[in-house]
């Protein structure tokens, strides 16, 4: 590995660690964007120096076609007066670019999946520990609710979705950001890695559960339960019968302590006025977006377009809770099929190509991750940007890692 390749790998590792930040920004410095730009530039140079340009072009015909069409659509949208078209296009494509480039870097042995996967674990542990520390400090009443919001604004330049909730007599704080999906989707694979001791894997399982509790997202709670159910099925027969019996007895006996608070939490998150209010917002957005789609069903209103009276954020007004429907509003049905369908095809085709060679539990975990990535934009913003797309990058790298463990990677 030459000096340029070594520098590239350092940038890759730093870039992955930057995903521990809620939006990749710290004290106003766009750390993640800088590192991603360096990754794309250095990665591109390394690939060109491999003299495999024609081979890469042939292998990436879909990606190149989709990129060219996206640039044309962005240009047309801008000419039509959508000033947000450039930002929308950038957020829509950036994760795809990193995904495809890392795929070729690993394929041509310019990047090491083992170290990338290890780095992903360190990044997720930083995210988990950060949330746990905030929770402990809040429960101990060393920090106020408003101080948490102010901390996120001053340190990370983002408004975390924050609220308080009761767990029995404890008052907890929920701090949710768009990047929380990374931990819930990728950490379960580490429960299966035999390179780690059983105690470490059990700890990672517990940390995943605690993280999901703190984030307290309905979607993430269900996704975590899906992963946990599969993991229990996988390990059940490997656990000695006596240990299984003792475990079941302990869970049932302790239910008098944890069952009531858990039921209260589920009722609050799924059936309370807060949940109803959140669903009402989606309902209003759905009605307005459907009316907008009817006005221009085939070609849409252009990349970056939005309904002025119904926006979620001043910095990204084109982002809506019902993200797929907002894409239909912007791209039209034709554009939705071409662009959203094309991106999903890129992700799924490359990930499944490697997942099918792995063990059944890794296949199932991968399908769960892909499934929730496809489902989530139907009712949450989960498609645009670096943070949302990283779970697909992680799924690819992890599956390539497991492939290499079973047999030498074939180009």
Buried (B, 14 or more C-beta within 10 A) or exposed (E): EEEEBEEBBEBBBBBBBBBBBBBBBBEEEBBBBBBBBBBBEBBBEBBEEBEBEEBBEEBBEBBBEBBEBBEEBBBBBBEEEBEBBBBBBBBBBBBBBBBBBBBBBBBBEBBBBEBBBBBBBEBBBBBBEBBBEBBEBBBEEEBEEEEBBEBBEEBBBBEBBBBEBEBEEEEBBBBBBBBBBBBBBBBBBBBBBEEBEEEEBEEBBEBBBBBBBBBBBBBBBBBBEBBBEBBEEBBEEEEEEEEEEEEEEEEEEEEEEEEEBEEBBEEBBEEBEEBEEBEEBBEEBBEBBEEBBEEBEEEBBBBBBBBEEBBBEEEBBBBBBBBBBBBBBBBBBEBBEBBBEBBBEBBBEBBBBBBEBBEEBBBBBBBBBBEBBBBBBEBBBBBBBBBBBBBBBBBBBBBBBBBBEEEEBEE
